[in-house]
Amino acid sequence: MRRVVNVHLSSGINAEYGIADTYKNTLGSQDLNAYGCVTGKSRLMGGIHGRSSSAGKGLFLVTSEFLDNADIMKRVQLIPGIYRKKVVVQGFGNLGMHACRYFTRAGAQVVGIVEKDCSLENPQGIDPKALEDWVNETGSIRGFPGAAETEKNLLFEPCDILVPCAVEKVINCDNVGKIQAKIVVEGANCTMTPLAYEMLLKRDVLVVPDILVNSGSVCSSYFEWLKNMKHVSFGRLTFKYEREANEHLLNSVQTSIESMFNTDCTIKPSEDFVARMSGASEKDFVNSGLSYTVEGTVQDVLDIAKKEDLGLDIRQACYSLAMSKIVKTYATAGYTFT
């Protein structure tokens, strides 16, 4: 059994490639697929396009599925949909930054961002791209002109969605009573203690668990691993063929029209069609696979929660779904004992 290492807190593409290179030159010196031992690498070193933003996109997609569920939103007393929802994010690293960007693009308002050295708030919404540029230039969110610095602990301020993307156990039995968010999305692993989770459930606060929220980065890591096993980028073998096929299709339509009406005619593809004439790019494959997987999984979880009358206990629904898949697999393939 081989464990594939994934990017984590305080690591990045350099660390991931260092691990892969060390394995390749030691234990994996005879392994053709050595660089597949770790994911989160740069594209130059066998990584995949879209991997860096996949964790944030996965978080956003999972949250959107719950926001679009009318029954769940009725329980937490929110209007369905993501538009104009007030979001507070703890941690403006890779995960938090990309999550903010996707929320903002969809029409939500990131009204607060909490970092270790400073907290920012803006009731009209913080521009995540402008803040990213500021952080890249200064190394901190402090002094950002697009929001006001505050001494308040924004984790405990009223908002629709609270997204802790920093450290473990930030919500515990000592402070859980101060949480005023209607929805808590666990961006980081284990952001709350089990007791805090139970206390939020009793208050009808929806907690979207880390085991589900973090599926985006895991999916894209799997896609990167598949790429490393195949030793070829997604779509590379079909780009030219699909473009030529689409060009022939347009020429065929143009010829048919000219023949039928006995006149000259020029068929010009739209900008959207031109962008897709060569087929799906590697990033398109990643985004499509990620969206399909996340949407289907969340729906399965919601079905389990409804079937077993779990209410807002989504963590239990996730465990129940996972165990049911294991049981079905063994029941079909047979049980083995080693």
C-alpha positions as CSV (number, residue, x, y, z in Angstrom):
1,M,0.0,0.0,0.0
2,R,1.4,3.4,-1.0
3,R,0.4,6.7,0.7
4,V,0.4,9.7,-1.6
5,V,1.4,12.9,0.2
6,N,-0.7,16.0,-0.2
7,V,0.1,19.7,0.3
8,H,-0.7,20.9,3.8
9,L,-0.4,23.8,6.2
10,S,3.0,25.6,5.9
11,S,4.0,23.5,2.9
12,G,3.9,24.5,-0.8
13,I,5.0,23.5,-4.2
14,N,8.7,23.6,-3.3
15,A,8.3,21.3,-0.3
16,E,6.2,18.9,-2.4
17,Y,8.7,18.8,-5.2
18,G,11.5,18.3,-2.7
19,I,9.7,15.2,-1.3
20,A,9.1,13.8,-4.8
21,D,12.7,14.4,-5.8
22,T,14.1,12.9,-2.6
23,Y,12.0,9.8,-3.1
24,K,12.9,9.6,-6.8
25,N,16.6,9.6,-6.0
26,T,16.4,7.1,-3.1
27,L,13.7,4.5,-2.5
28,G,12.0,5.3,-5.8
29,S,15.1,5.2,-8.1
30,Q,13.6,2.3,-10.0
31,D,10.0,3.5,-9.9
32,L,8.8,4.8,-13.3
33,N,6.0,6.6,-11.5
34,A,8.1,8.1,-8.7
35,Y,6.9,11.7,-9.0
36,G,3.3,10.5,-8.4
37,C,4.3,9.9,-4.7
38,V,3.2,13.5,-3.9
39,T,0.7,16.0,-5.2
40,G,0.5,19.7,-5.1
41,K,3.6,20.1,-7.3
42,S,4.1,22.9,-9.7
43,R,2.9,22.3,-13.3
44,L,6.5,22.3,-14.4
45,M,7.3,19.4,-12.1
46,G,4.3,17.3,-13.0
47,G,1.5,19.2,-11.2
48,I,-1.9,19.9,-12.6
49,H,-3.5,23.2,-13.7
50,G,-6.1,24.3,-11.2
51,R,-4.7,22.4,-8.2
52,S,-3.8,25.5,-6.2
53,S,-7.3,26.9,-6.3
54,S,-9.1,23.6,-6.0
55,A,-9.4,23.6,-2.2
56,G,-11.1,27.0,-2.3
57,K,-13.3,26.0,-5.2
58,G,-14.3,22.8,-3.5
59,L,-15.2,24.7,-0.3
60,F,-17.3,27.1,-2.4
61,L,-19.0,24.4,-4.4
62,V,-19.9,22.4,-1.2
63,T,-21.3,25.5,0.5
64,S,-23.3,26.5,-2.6
65,E,-25.0,23.1,-2.7
66,F,-26.2,23.5,0.9
67,L,-27.2,27.1,0.3
68,D,-29.4,26.0,-2.7
69,N,-31.2,23.5,-0.5
70,A,-34.5,25.0,0.5
71,D,-35.2,22.6,3.4
72,I,-31.7,23.2,5.0
73,M,-32.0,27.0,4.6
74,K,-35.4,26.9,6.3
75,R,-33.9,25.2,9.3
76,V,-31.2,27.8,9.6
77,Q,-33.6,30.7,8.7
78,L,-31.8,31.9,5.6
79,I,-33.1,32.6,2.1
80,P,-31.8,30.0,-0.4
81,G,-28.9,31.0,-2.7
82,I,-25.5,32.6,-2.2
83,Y,-26.3,36.1,-3.4
84,R,-25.5,38.8,-0.8
85,K,-24.7,36.4,1.9
86,K,-22.4,37.9,4.6
87,V,-19.2,35.8,4.9
88,V,-16.4,36.0,7.5
89,V,-13.2,34.1,6.7
90,Q,-10.5,33.2,9.2
91,G,-7.2,32.7,7.4
92,F,-6.2,34.4,4.2
93,G,-3.8,31.7,3.0
94,N,-4.2,29.7,-0.2
95,L,-7.6,28.1,0.9
96,G,-9.1,31.3,2.4
97,M,-8.0,33.5,-0.4
98,H,-9.4,31.4,-3.2
99,A,-12.6,30.7,-1.2
100,C,-13.1,34.5,-0.9
101,R,-12.6,34.9,-4.6
102,Y,-15.2,32.3,-5.5
103,F,-17.7,33.7,-2.9
104,T,-17.3,37.2,-4.2
105,R,-17.7,36.2,-7.9
106,A,-21.0,34.4,-7.0
107,G,-22.4,37.6,-5.4
108,A,-21.7,37.0,-1.7
109,Q,-20.0,39.7,0.4
110,V,-16.8,38.8,2.4
111,V,-17.4,41.3,5.2
112,G,-14.6,40.2,7.5
113,I,-11.2,38.5,7.3
114,V,-9.2,37.3,10.3
115,E,-5.5,36.8,10.3
116,K,-2.9,36.2,13.0
117,D,-1.7,39.8,13.1
118,C,-4.8,41.7,12.1
119,S,-8.5,41.6,11.4
120,L,-10.3,43.5,8.6
121,E,-13.9,44.4,8.1
122,N,-16.0,46.1,5.5
123,P,-19.8,45.9,5.6
124,Q,-19.9,46.4,1.8
125,G,-17.5,43.5,1.1
126,I,-13.7,43.2,0.8
127,D,-12.2,42.8,-2.7
128,P,-10.2,39.5,-2.4
129,K,-8.1,40.1,-5.5
130,A,-7.1,43.6,-4.3
131,L,-6.2,42.1,-0.9
132,E,-4.2,39.3,-2.5
133,D,-2.2,41.9,-4.4
134,W,-1.7,43.9,-1.2
135,V,-0.5,40.8,0.7
136,N,1.9,39.8,-2.1
137,E,3.4,43.4,-2.0
138,T,3.5,43.9,1.8
139,G,3.4,40.4,3.3
140,S,0.4,41.2,5.5
141,I,-3.2,42.2,5.4
142,R,-2.4,45.0,7.8
143,G,-2.9,48.5,6.3
144,F,-5.1,47.3,3.4
145,P,-6.9,50.4,2.2
146,G,-10.1,48.5,1.1
147,A,-11.2,47.7,4.6
148,A,-10.9,48.9,8.2
149,E,-8.7,47.2,10.8
150,T,-10.6,46.2,13.9
151,E,-9.9,44.9,17.4
152,K,-13.1,42.9,17.4
153,N,-12.9,39.1,17.2
154,L,-14.9,38.7,14.0
155,L,-15.4,35.0,14.6
156,F,-18.1,36.0,17.1
157,E,-19.7,38.8,15.0
158,P,-23.1,38.3,13.3
159,C,-22.8,36.9,9.8
160,D,-24.5,34.3,7.5
161,I,-21.4,32.1,6.9
162,L,-18.3,31.7,9.0
163,V,-15.4,29.9,7.3
164,P,-12.5,29.0,9.7
165,C,-9.5,28.2,7.4
166,A,-6.6,28.4,9.8
167,V,-6.0,26.1,12.8
168,E,-7.6,23.3,14.7
169,K,-10.1,23.6,17.6
170,V,-10.6,27.4,17.1
171,I,-14.2,26.8,18.1
172,N,-14.5,25.0,21.5
173,C,-16.8,24.7,24.5
174,D,-15.4,27.9,26.0
175,N,-16.4,30.1,23.1
176,V,-19.0,28.3,21.1
177,G,-21.7,30.3,22.8
178,K,-20.4,33.4,21.2
179,I,-20.8,32.1,17.6
180,Q,-23.5,34.1,15.8
181,A,-23.1,32.7,12.3
182,K,-26.0,30.7,10.8
183,I,-23.6,28.4,8.9
184,V,-20.1,27.3,9.9
185,V,-18.0,25.8,7.0
186,E,-14.9,23.9,8.3
187,G,-12.3,25.0,5.8
188,A,-9.4,23.8,8.0
189,N,-9.3,20.3,9.5
190,C,-10.9,19.8,13.0
191,T,-11.8,23.5,13.5
192,M,-14.1,22.6,16.4
193,T,-14.2,20.2,19.2
194,P,-16.9,17.4,19.3
195,L,-18.7,19.1,22.2
196,A,-18.8,22.5,20.4
197,Y,-20.2,20.7,17.4
198,E,-23.0,19.2,19.4
199,M,-23.8,22.5,21.0
200,L,-24.1,24.2,17.6
201,L,-26.4,21.4,16.4
202,K,-28.7,22.1,19.3
203,R,-28.9,25.7,18.3
204,D,-29.8,24.8,14.6
205,V,-26.5,26.1,13.3
206,L,-25.5,24.2,10.1
207,V,-21.9,22.9,10.4
208,V,-20.5,21.8,7.0
209,P,-17.8,19.3,8.1
210,D,-14.2,19.2,7.0
211,I,-14.5,15.7,5.7
212,L,-16.8,17.1,3.0
213,V,-15.5,20.6,2.6
214,N,-11.9,19.4,1.9
215,S,-12.9,17.0,-0.8
216,G,-12.0,19.6,-3.5
217,S,-8.3,19.4,-2.9
218,V,-8.4,15.6,-2.6
219,C,-10.2,15.3,-5.9
220,S,-7.7,17.5,-7.7
221,S,-4.8,15.6,-6.1
222,Y,-6.3,12.4,-7.5
223,F,-6.4,14.0,-10.9
224,E,-2.8,15.0,-10.6
225,W,-1.9,11.5,-9.5
226,L,-3.7,10.1,-12.6
227,K,-1.7,12.5,-14.8
228,N,1.6,11.3,-13.2
229,M,0.6,7.7,-13.8
230,K,-0.3,8.4,-17.5
231,H,2.8,10.6,-18.1
232,V,0.7,12.9,-20.3
233,S,-1.5,16.0,-19.7
234,F,-5.2,15.7,-20.0
235,G,-6.4,16.5,-23.5
236,R,-3.0,16.6,-25.1
237,L,-3.8,13.6,-27.4
238,T,-7.0,15.1,-28.7
239,F,-6.5,18.9,-28.9
240,K,-5.5,19.1,-32.5
241,Y,-8.0,16.5,-33.7
242,E,-11.0,18.2,-32.0
243,R,-10.1,21.6,-33.3
244,E,-9.8,20.3,-36.9
245,A,-13.1,18.4,-36.5
246,N,-14.9,21.5,-35.4
247,E,-13.4,23.5,-38.2
248,H,-14.6,20.9,-40.7
249,L,-18.0,21.1,-39.1
250,L,-18.2,24.9,-39.6
251,N,-16.9,24.5,-43.2
252,S,-19.5,21.9,-43.9
253,V,-22.3,24.1,-42.6
254,Q,-21.1,27.0,-44.7
255,T,-20.8,24.9,-47.9
256,S,-24.3,23.5,-47.4
257,I,-25.8,27.0,-46.9
258,E,-24.0,28.4,-50.0
259,S,-25.2,25.5,-52.1
260,M,-28.8,25.7,-50.9
261,F,-29.2,29.5,-51.4
262,N,-26.7,29.9,-54.2
263,T,-24.9,32.7,-52.4
264,D,-21.7,33.4,-50.6
265,C,-21.8,32.9,-46.9
266,T,-19.3,33.1,-44.0
267,I,-19.8,31.1,-40.8
268,K,-18.0,32.7,-37.9
269,P,-17.8,30.9,-34.6
270,S,-18.7,32.8,-31.4
271,E,-16.0,33.6,-28.9
272,D,-17.2,30.9,-26.6
273,F,-17.1,28.3,-29.3
274,V,-13.6,29.4,-30.4
275,A,-12.4,28.9,-26.8
276,R,-13.8,25.4,-26.9
277,M,-12.9,24.3,-30.4
278,S,-9.8,22.5,-29.3
279,G,-11.7,20.6,-26.6
280,A,-11.3,20.6,-22.9
281,S,-8.1,22.0,-21.5
282,E,-6.4,20.5,-18.4
283,K,-8.0,23.1,-16.2
284,D,-11.4,22.3,-17.8
285,F,-10.9,18.6,-17.0
286,V,-10.1,19.5,-13.3
287,N,-12.9,21.9,-12.9
288,S,-15.5,19.7,-14.5
289,G,-14.4,16.6,-12.6
290,L,-14.3,18.5,-9.4
291,S,-17.8,20.1,-9.8
292,Y,-19.3,16.8,-10.9
293,T,-17.8,14.9,-7.9
294,V,-18.7,17.5,-5.3
295,E,-22.2,18.1,-6.5
296,G,-23.0,14.3,-6.6
297,T,-21.4,13.7,-3.2
298,V,-23.3,16.5,-1.4
299,Q,-26.5,15.3,-2.9
300,D,-25.8,11.8,-1.6
301,V,-25.1,13.2,1.8
302,L,-28.3,15.2,1.8
303,D,-30.2,12.1,0.8
304,I,-28.7,10.1,3.7
305,A,-29.5,12.9,6.2
306,K,-33.1,13.0,5.0
307,K,-33.5,9.2,4.9
308,E,-32.1,8.7,8.4
309,D,-33.7,11.8,9.8
310,L,-30.4,13.4,10.9
311,G,-31.5,16.9,10.6
312,L,-28.5,19.2,10.4
313,D,-26.0,16.6,11.6
314,I,-24.1,16.5,8.3
315,R,-21.0,15.0,9.8
316,Q,-23.0,11.9,10.8
317,A,-24.5,11.7,7.3
318,C,-21.0,11.8,5.8
319,Y,-19.9,8.9,8.1
320,S,-23.1,7.0,7.3
321,L,-22.6,7.4,3.6
322,A,-18.9,6.3,3.8
323,M,-19.7,3.2,5.8
324,S,-22.6,2.2,3.6
325,K,-20.3,2.3,0.6
326,I,-17.8,0.1,2.4
327,V,-20.5,-2.4,3.4
328,K,-21.9,-2.5,-0.2
329,T,-18.4,-3.1,-1.6
330,Y,-17.7,-6.0,0.7
331,A,-21.2,-7.5,0.2
332,T,-20.6,-7.4,-3.5
333,A,-17.0,-8.5,-3.7
334,G,-17.0,-10.9,-0.7
335,Y,-15.4,-10.7,2.7
336,T,-11.7,-11.6,3.1
337,F,-9.7,-12.2,6.3
338,T,-6.0,-11.7,6.6
